[in-house]
Amino acid sequence: MDKQTTRNKHSYSEMIQTALLTLNERGGSSRQAIWKFVHAKFPESDYKQFLARLKKIAEGSNFLVRVNNSTFKLD
C-alpha cells in the first residue's frame, strides 16, 4: 500500500466545515457534537488528530471562530 491509498480522502478542515454546516446551531457547536458528526460520517477520522487540527484551524483560520472554550462556529 502506498501513502496515497492510506491517506484520508477528506481534510480535517473539510470535515469540520461539513459538520458545522450540517449541525447549524445558532450559538455554535460543541467540540463533542462536531466530533460525533465527523466520526459518524468519516469513520477514518482519528480523535487525537481531530483535536489537534480543530485547535490549529481555530487559531489560524478565517472561517472558524471559537465562541468559548469548547464551542465553535463558522465566521
Phi, psi and omega in degrees: 000132178266174185295331182293323182280334180273346181283149179297148179282332182242144176280160180293329177294322176295318180298316182293318177299316179299317180297314182293322177294322181285316181293319173049049178273139187299313182271004183106167182249145180287159177302319180296318180295319178297315180297317179302316180294312182300315182293324179289319184275327182236083184297343179282355183290152181243132186298315182295319177293322177301312180298316180296316180292321179299315179296314181296317180294319181295326181282325190238009183256168178252004180248344183245131181240134175272115182284308171218197190306321184228023178238136184229151173211164179282145180285000000 
